[in-house]
């Protein structure tokens, strides 16, 4: 998700005068809005839904990277061992959990 500087930058004064316009822009475009003052950038606004999705994606990617690191350092376990650690049934006649 990249910022389109021609569209996604708002002055703090704009936020004070018409906050609904700035919030709606972030929600409709699904992009962050860079809030500026007299200096380049002071804050970033994002819709809650987009923030939650980004947080979930970030957590997922951290887990994937952690899993790959475990594989690279030979810290993997078999499915049978993992199920045993969690007390899950394992065998041909057991349903997959």
N, C-alpha and C positions, 0 to 999 in steps of 0.2 A: 504494500500500500504506500504509494508515494504521494507527496504533497504537490499539488499543482499551484505554484506560486502565484499564477495569474488569478486563481479562483479561491484558494484555501488559506488566505492570509487575512486576518481581521485586526484592526486596531482595538486596543482595550476600550477606547472611547466608543467604538461601535457596539461593544459588548454591554456597555453601560446604557447606551441610548436604545438599542434594539436587540436585547439578548436572544429573543425568540428567533430572529433571522439567522443568527450565528449558530445557534443550537440546531435549528432545522436543517441548515446547510450540512452540518456534520452528520446528522441522521440520514438525510436523503442521499448524499454522495457516498456514504460509508468511507469517508476519508477524514483524517485528522485536520483540524483547523489550527494554524499557527497564530497565536495571539502576540501582537507586537505592541511596543510602546515607542519610546524614542530610541531604544536600542533594538538590535535585530530581532530577537525572539525572547519572550518572557515565559510563555506557557503554551501548552498544547491542549486542545479540547477534542474529545472523542465521545461518540455515543456510548451508552452503557452496553448495549447489545454488541457493538463492535469490540469494545474493551474486553467483555467476557469471552467472546470468540477468540480474540488474540491471546488471552491468558490461557485458554484451554489448548490452543495450538502450541503455545510455548511450552506448556507442561508436557504435552505429548512428545514434542521434539526432544525435550530434555530426557524423557524416558527412553526414547529410541537411541539417543546418543549414549546414554548410560548402558543400555543393553548391548550396543555394539562394542563399547569399551570392555564390558564383561566378556564378550566373545573373544576379543583380541587378547585378553589376559587369561584365557582358559578358565573363567569362573562360571561356566554354564553347568547346569544339572540336567539330568534326563527328565522326561515327563513323569515317569514313575516316581522318581525321587521328589519332584516338586509336589505331586499329588500326596505323597506320603507325608511330607512336611506340613501340608495344610489339612491333613486328615481326610482326604478325599478318596473315594473308592477308585480302584484301578484294576482293569482286567477285561477280558474279552466279553464277558456277559454283563458288564456294568455300562450304564449309559454314560455318554460323554458329559462332563461337567463344564 
